[in-house]
């Protein structure tokens, strides 16, 4: 049962971090940092319009029609609708995981759950980190197959989104998410050690 609670903690922190990083205010900073001013301002405005739509209910066809440089194709419009739906589901999963973590804190103690979560996160980090260094594209594709359960995320090669959000953006976003989770897992461990001195 202990690894179950630890896994719930990791899922809570990972999905919570995904929600934080995907928020338009944070995402714009991650995006600009990854792109290092490789895009024109009009492209950043379009990118912000597309990703900002993940946090609204505005139809993606309307978002596409309002873009300044170029419209999205039908597959992109469908894909961003899928992503919006997944972010909504992520909020529900975060809530369920929070309840499971609280139950774990009560049943086996917060330190046990936290330590279990830390170990699980480190093991996953090692596995995914090695995989990323060996074959980033394979990792990217595999994660998308797991998340979307089909190939709806595969966009035509000339899709506007692919130019706005190349792999460097997703690598940085993944690093930020991983860093947030690691910090959140380390704080109680380090705080506890300081209290014990």
Rosetta silent file (secondary structure, phi, psi, omega in degrees, C-alpha in Angstrom):
SEQUENCE: XXXXXXXXXXXXXXXXXXXXXXXXXXXXXXXXXXXXXXXXXXXXXXXXXXXXXXXXXXXXXXXXXXXXXXXXXXXXXXXXXXXXXXXXXXXXXXXXXXXXXXXXXXXXXXXXXXXXXXXXXXXXXXXXXXXXXXXXXXXXXXXXXXXXXXXXXXXXXXXXXXXXXXXXXXXXXXXXXXXXXXXXXXXXXXXXXXXXX
SCORE:     score description
SCORE:     0.000 S_00000001
   1 L     0.000  -32.887 -177.304    0.000    0.000    0.000 S_00000001
   2 H   -59.981  -47.039  177.482    2.863    2.395    0.736 S_00000001
   3 H   -61.297  -31.060  177.897    4.079    2.536   -2.914 S_00000001
   4 H   -60.864  -46.613  179.230    0.464    3.186   -3.971 S_00000001
   5 H   -67.292  -38.335  176.864    0.296    6.304   -1.799 S_00000001
   6 H   -63.325  -40.932  177.721    3.745    7.361   -2.968 S_00000001
   7 H   -65.385  -37.935  177.145    2.663    6.952   -6.595 S_00000001
   8 H   -62.923  -39.155  177.660   -0.472    9.023   -5.877 S_00000001
   9 H   -63.391  -45.702  179.967    1.774   11.740   -4.442 S_00000001
  10 H   -62.955  -44.769  179.078    4.003   11.721   -7.525 S_00000001
  11 H   -62.787  -41.046  176.208    1.003   11.832   -9.863 S_00000001
  12 H   -57.884  -48.897 -177.392   -0.493   14.679   -7.826 S_00000001
  13 H   -70.301  -38.670  179.641    2.730   16.687   -8.023 S_00000001
  14 H   -66.696  -50.950 -179.345    3.412   15.921  -11.697 S_00000001
  15 H   -65.818  -36.919  175.286   -0.107   16.775  -12.875 S_00000001
  16 H   -61.136  -40.899  178.429   -0.214   19.797  -10.584 S_00000001
  17 H   -68.695  -36.894  175.582    3.057   20.989  -12.106 S_00000001
  18 H   -60.492  -43.893  179.128    1.720   20.356  -15.622 S_00000001
  19 H   -63.744  -40.598  178.406   -1.273   22.548  -14.803 S_00000001
  20 H   -64.018  -48.634 -176.954    0.980   25.284  -13.422 S_00000001
  21 H   -67.011  -32.265 -179.362    3.340   25.203  -16.416 S_00000001
  22 H   -78.552  -10.970  178.672    0.452   25.123  -18.914 S_00000001
  23 L   -62.807  138.058 -174.379   -1.125   28.240  -17.407 S_00000001
  24 H   -52.099  -38.324 -178.554   -0.805   31.077  -19.951 S_00000001
  25 H   -65.202  -42.545 -179.549    1.256   33.330  -17.661 S_00000001
  26 H   -76.645  -45.678 -176.140    3.836   30.616  -16.985 S_00000001
  27 H   -57.745  -40.625 -179.743    3.717   29.015  -20.426 S_00000001
  28 H   -58.342  -40.524  179.209    4.561   32.292  -22.186 S_00000001
  29 H   -68.180  -41.982  177.664    7.768   32.584  -20.153 S_00000001
  30 H   -62.838  -46.209 -178.112    8.732   28.949  -20.787 S_00000001
  31 H   -61.155  -50.475 -179.431    7.974   29.314  -24.497 S_00000001
  32 H   -63.182  -38.758  179.377    9.967   32.529  -24.957 S_00000001
  33 H   -64.140  -42.406 -179.829   12.866   31.132  -22.962 S_00000001
  34 H   -68.796  -37.279 -176.043   13.014   27.971  -25.071 S_00000001
  35 H   -81.327  -20.372  177.412   12.713   29.845  -28.370 S_00000001
  36 L    49.883   48.871  176.943   15.343   32.471  -27.477 S_00000001
  37 L    60.248   30.557  178.211   13.691   35.106  -29.668 S_00000001
  38 L   -79.838  -14.399 -179.611   13.726   32.842  -32.772 S_00000001
  39 L  -106.392  158.324  172.661   10.153   33.858  -33.599 S_00000001
  40 L   -78.978  160.670 -177.557    8.684   37.181  -34.604 S_00000001
  41 H   -57.912  -36.949  179.433    6.349   38.907  -32.158 S_00000001
  42 H   -61.312  -34.342  178.019    3.319   38.010  -34.280 S_00000001
  43 H   -69.839  -40.368  176.820    4.217   34.324  -33.834 S_00000001
  44 H   -62.827  -39.337  178.754    4.464   34.722  -30.055 S_00000001
  45 H   -63.196  -43.356  177.856    1.063   36.413  -30.077 S_00000001
  46 H   -64.886  -42.434  179.518   -0.433   33.531  -32.059 S_00000001
  47 H   -60.656  -42.260  179.228    1.251   30.964  -29.787 S_00000001
  48 H   -66.102  -35.447  178.781   -0.174   32.717  -26.719 S_00000001
  49 H   -66.078  -42.744 -179.092   -3.613   32.771  -28.297 S_00000001
  50 H   -65.518  -51.422 -176.196   -3.440   29.025  -29.015 S_00000001
  51 H   -73.778  -30.499  175.724   -2.155   27.990  -25.586 S_00000001
  52 H   -63.448  -29.635  178.550   -4.314   30.515  -23.763 S_00000001
  53 H   -64.672  -18.469  177.841   -7.310   28.783  -25.309 S_00000001
  54 H   -65.567  -20.449 -176.477   -6.539   25.711  -23.228 S_00000001
  55 H  -106.568   12.125  177.352   -7.849   27.642  -20.219 S_00000001
  56 L  -127.043 -179.211  174.412  -11.051   28.900  -21.845 S_00000001
  57 L  -110.785   10.283  179.251  -14.072   27.336  -23.516 S_00000001
  58 L   -63.275  131.427  179.838  -13.703   29.362  -26.704 S_00000001
  59 L   -58.767  139.302 -177.223  -13.981   27.030  -29.708 S_00000001
  60 H   -67.976  -22.384  174.486  -10.608   26.354  -31.298 S_00000001
  61 H   -63.850  -41.773  177.659  -11.993   27.130  -34.747 S_00000001
  62 H   -65.638  -39.929  177.420  -12.623   30.694  -33.526 S_00000001
  63 H   -61.733  -46.237  179.177   -9.144   30.827  -32.004 S_00000001
  64 H   -59.159  -44.823 -179.416   -7.660   29.629  -35.298 S_00000001
  65 H   -63.682  -23.875 -177.873   -9.660   32.207  -37.258 S_00000001
  66 H   -90.947   -4.638 -178.846   -8.329   34.977  -34.999 S_00000001
  67 L   -65.560  145.167 -173.319   -4.637   34.144  -35.451 S_00000001
  68 L   -84.535  -38.412 -173.790   -2.644   36.941  -37.051 S_00000001
  69 L   -90.282  -47.523 -174.616    0.015   35.112  -39.090 S_00000001
  70 L  -157.730  150.450  177.902   -1.578   31.845  -40.167 S_00000001
  71 L   -84.714  158.917  174.083   -4.574   29.637  -39.371 S_00000001
  72 L   -85.683  154.751  175.212   -4.345   26.158  -37.873 S_00000001
  73 L   -83.565  172.174 -175.884   -5.372   23.122  -39.898 S_00000001
  74 H   -59.362  -38.495 -178.478   -8.303   20.884  -38.878 S_00000001
  75 H   -66.457  -39.640  177.176   -6.047   18.330  -37.182 S_00000001
  76 H   -63.780  -44.630  179.915   -4.435   21.048  -35.033 S_00000001
  77 H   -58.934  -44.136  178.195   -7.825   22.435  -34.059 S_00000001
  78 H   -64.546  -42.964 -178.363   -8.960   18.947  -33.027 S_00000001
  79 H   -60.314  -46.459 -178.744   -5.697   18.296  -31.165 S_00000001
  80 H   -67.613  -30.606  171.827   -5.939   21.430  -29.020 S_00000001
  81 H   -63.360  -40.742  176.490   -9.515   20.542  -28.152 S_00000001
  82 H   -62.465  -43.558 -179.463   -8.205   17.145  -26.981 S_00000001
  83 H   -62.844  -43.340  177.695   -5.488   18.816  -24.914 S_00000001
  84 H   -57.497  -44.862  179.159   -8.044   21.134  -23.301 S_00000001
  85 H   -62.660  -42.265  179.121  -10.166   18.116  -22.387 S_00000001
  86 H   -64.741  -36.926  176.910   -7.147   16.304  -20.920 S_00000001
  87 H   -64.838  -36.412  175.262   -6.265   19.324  -18.781 S_00000001
  88 H   -63.284  -42.395  177.325   -9.810   19.244  -17.412 S_00000001
  89 H   -66.445  -35.115  179.203   -9.397   15.553  -16.578 S_00000001
  90 H   -61.373  -37.179  177.936   -6.011   16.302  -15.003 S_00000001
  91 H   -62.071  -39.274  178.355   -7.724   18.640  -12.532 S_00000001
  92 H   -67.153  -44.685 -179.793  -10.029   15.800  -11.473 S_00000001
  93 H   -63.094  -38.289  176.455   -7.129   13.349  -11.130 S_00000001
  94 H   -58.617  -44.559  178.723   -5.231   15.899   -9.014 S_00000001
  95 H   -62.546  -45.019  178.445   -8.210   16.051   -6.649 S_00000001
  96 H   -62.438  -44.647  179.422   -8.497   12.253   -6.423 S_00000001
  97 H   -63.351  -37.815  178.290   -4.746   11.918   -5.824 S_00000001
  98 H   -60.730  -42.482  177.890   -4.876   14.583   -3.110 S_00000001
  99 H   -63.076  -44.656  179.548   -7.540   12.547   -1.296 S_00000001
 100 H   -62.224  -40.192  179.520   -5.453    9.363   -1.650 S_00000001
 101 H   -65.320  -41.707  177.770   -2.359   11.132   -0.336 S_00000001
 102 H   -62.620  -42.674  176.385   -4.283   12.428    2.687 S_00000001
 103 H   -60.560  -42.784  177.463   -5.550    8.902    3.352 S_00000001
 104 H   -61.676  -41.880  177.166   -1.963    7.674    3.082 S_00000001
 105 H   -57.811  -42.844 -178.289   -0.780   10.341    5.513 S_00000001
 106 H   -70.260  -43.853 -174.096   -3.417    9.149    8.009 S_00000001
 107 H   -76.222  -44.363 -174.021   -2.846    5.405    7.499 S_00000001
 108 H  -121.075   -4.332  178.978    0.963    5.150    7.234 S_00000001
 109 L    98.301  143.753 -175.162    2.265    8.631    8.097 S_00000001
 110 H   -65.524  -36.288 -179.031    3.276   11.563    5.951 S_00000001
 111 H   -64.318  -41.468 -179.699    7.005   10.779    6.073 S_00000001
 112 H   -63.726  -45.518  178.720    6.472    7.250    4.783 S_00000001
 113 H   -63.622  -45.801 -176.948    4.275    8.466    1.919 S_00000001
 114 H   -64.035  -44.879  179.262    6.637   11.323    1.110 S_00000001
 115 H   -63.753  -40.576  177.370    9.755    9.119    1.136 S_00000001
 116 H   -62.038  -45.039  178.113    8.001    6.530   -1.038 S_00000001
 117 H   -61.750  -40.195  179.722    6.977    9.262   -3.490 S_00000001
 118 H   -62.692  -45.997  179.954   10.511   10.629   -3.564 S_00000001
 119 H   -62.433  -45.299  179.276   11.985    7.196   -4.388 S_00000001
 120 H   -60.570  -44.216 -179.533    9.376    6.575   -7.108 S_00000001
 121 H   -63.520  -43.549  179.844   10.035   10.004   -8.640 S_00000001
 122 H   -62.389  -44.838  178.559   13.811    9.488   -8.643 S_00000001
 123 H   -61.639  -45.534  176.907   13.461    6.048  -10.286 S_00000001
 124 H   -62.596  -40.323  178.734   11.093    7.436  -12.924 S_00000001
 125 H   -61.261  -41.465  178.490   13.412   10.401  -13.431 S_00000001
 126 H   -65.131  -48.066 -178.969   16.376    8.123  -14.037 S_00000001
 127 H   -60.876  -50.844 -178.217   14.457    5.920  -16.474 S_00000001
 128 H   -68.953  -35.047  178.229   12.939    8.836  -18.406 S_00000001
 129 H   -64.484  -44.731  177.773   16.175   10.847  -18.277 S_00000001
 130 H   -64.462  -44.392  178.647   18.234    8.029  -19.768 S_00000001
 131 H   -59.040  -42.978 -179.502   15.531    7.393  -22.374 S_00000001
 132 H   -62.830  -42.094 -179.717   15.488   11.095  -23.243 S_00000001
 133 H   -67.990  -34.357 -178.975   19.270   11.193  -23.703 S_00000001
 134 H   -76.564  -46.356 -174.085   19.236    8.066  -25.860 S_00000001
 135 L  -155.736   84.294 -178.339   16.214    8.868  -28.028 S_00000001
 136 H   -55.624  -44.748 -175.986   14.179   12.018  -27.306 S_00000001
 137 H   -63.344  -38.771  178.059   11.795   11.440  -30.229 S_00000001
 138 H   -64.309  -43.354  177.702   10.948    7.921  -29.083 S_00000001
 139 H   -61.649  -47.702 -179.637   10.185    9.174  -25.556 S_00000001
 140 H   -56.627  -47.968 -179.765    8.061   12.026  -26.926 S_00000001
 141 H   -64.122  -43.990 -178.293    6.061    9.649  -29.136 S_00000001
 142 H   -63.247  -44.371  178.207    5.607    7.066  -26.376 S_00000001
 143 H   -61.490  -39.851  179.278    4.365    9.633  -23.856 S_00000001
 144 H   -67.921  -36.002  176.565    1.898   10.962  -26.420 S_00000001
 145 H   -64.391  -40.087  179.710    0.595    7.469  -27.181 S_00000001
 146 H   -67.778  -41.616 -176.129    0.027    6.905  -23.464 S_00000001
 147 H   -72.876  -46.169 -173.351   -1.642   10.289  -22.951 S_00000001
 148 H   -95.699  -17.457  178.558   -3.847   10.417  -26.059 S_00000001
 149 L    62.770   14.087  176.049   -4.348    6.663  -26.638 S_00000001
 150 L  -161.548 -168.038 -178.477   -4.312    7.229  -30.410 S_00000001
 151 L  -105.140   24.271 -179.310   -2.415    9.186  -33.040 S_00000001
 152 L   -64.304  -17.711  179.858   -4.552   12.346  -32.893 S_00000001
 153 L   -82.073  -12.763  179.894   -1.473   14.230  -31.667 S_00000001
 154 L   -77.335  112.835 -177.046    0.402   13.532  -34.917 S_00000001
 155 L  -100.298  149.186  175.627    0.151   16.746  -36.885 S_00000001
 156 L   -56.071  147.875 -173.121    0.895   17.205  -40.597 S_00000001
 157 L   -56.103  -29.757 -177.221    4.489   18.309  -41.171 S_00000001
 158 L   -97.770   19.718  179.192    3.569   21.835  -42.256 S_00000001
 159 L   -65.824  138.787 -179.684    1.298   22.515  -39.270 S_00000001
 160 H   -57.015  -41.012 -177.662    1.649   25.995  -37.809 S_00000001
 161 H   -59.657  -35.465 -177.763    1.930   24.579  -34.284 S_00000001
 162 H   -64.689  -33.313  176.072    5.027   22.562  -35.107 S_00000001
 163 H   -76.702  -33.765  179.949    6.901   25.755  -35.953 S_00000001
 164 H   -74.723  -34.060 -174.409    5.554   27.583  -32.913 S_00000001
 165 L  -129.422   70.698  178.771    6.274   24.742  -30.471 S_00000001
 166 L   -72.316  176.410 -175.808    9.314   22.702  -31.610 S_00000001
 167 H   -54.466  -34.258 -178.807   10.889   19.969  -29.481 S_00000001
 168 H   -58.484  -34.803  179.032   13.081   22.469  -27.598 S_00000001
 169 H   -65.762  -45.060 -177.673    9.928   23.974  -26.064 S_00000001
 170 H   -70.589  -32.943  176.679    8.689   20.575  -24.855 S_00000001
 171 H   -65.643  -44.878  178.748   12.111   19.626  -23.513 S_00000001
 172 H   -65.531  -43.421  179.206   12.294   22.823  -21.453 S_00000001
 173 H   -60.565  -43.019  177.262    8.686   22.435  -20.278 S_00000001
 174 H   -61.885  -39.972  177.191    9.419   18.850  -19.204 S_00000001
 175 H   -65.000  -40.058  178.280   12.512   20.026  -17.350 S_00000001
 176 H   -65.357  -43.458  178.872   10.550   22.747  -15.565 S_00000001
 177 H   -61.709  -48.661  178.373    7.844   20.253  -14.577 S_00000001
 178 H   -60.348  -40.975  178.356   10.438   17.767  -13.322 S_00000001
 179 H   -64.038  -42.034  177.673   12.267   20.516  -11.444 S_00000001
 180 H   -60.783  -45.714 -179.580    9.074   21.709   -9.756 S_00000001
 181 H   -62.931  -44.661  179.955    8.222   18.186   -8.618 S_00000001
 182 H   -60.476  -45.100  178.685   11.739   17.597   -7.317 S_00000001
 183 H   -60.744  -46.498 -179.388   11.709   20.863   -5.352 S_00000001
 184 H   -62.247  -34.712  178.404    8.290   20.069   -3.900 S_00000001
 185 H   -75.905  -31.585 -177.614    9.482   16.604   -2.865 S_00000001
 186 H   -78.462  -33.097 -174.996   12.741   17.889   -1.371 S_00000001
 187 H   -53.817  -52.885 -179.875   11.334   20.739    0.724 S_00000001
 188 H   -64.430  -34.442  179.807    9.680   18.565    3.418 S_00000001
 189 H   -66.303  -46.400  179.578   12.668   16.207    3.500 S_00000001
 190 H   -68.522  -39.551  179.025   15.143   19.067    3.966 S_00000001
 191 H   -62.644  -41.338  178.577   12.827   20.877    6.385 S_00000001
 192 H   -62.824  -41.634  179.825   12.504   17.712    8.466 S_00000001
 193 H   -64.825  -37.994  177.348   16.291   17.295    8.607 S_00000001
 194 H   -66.339  -35.803  178.867   16.682   20.894    9.806 S_00000001
 195 H   -69.013  -31.475 -177.724   14.115   20.305   12.545 S_00000001
 196 H   -76.978  -12.587 -179.184   15.930   17.199   13.716 S_00000001
 197 L   -77.231    0.000    0.000   19.203   19.101   14.300 S_00000001
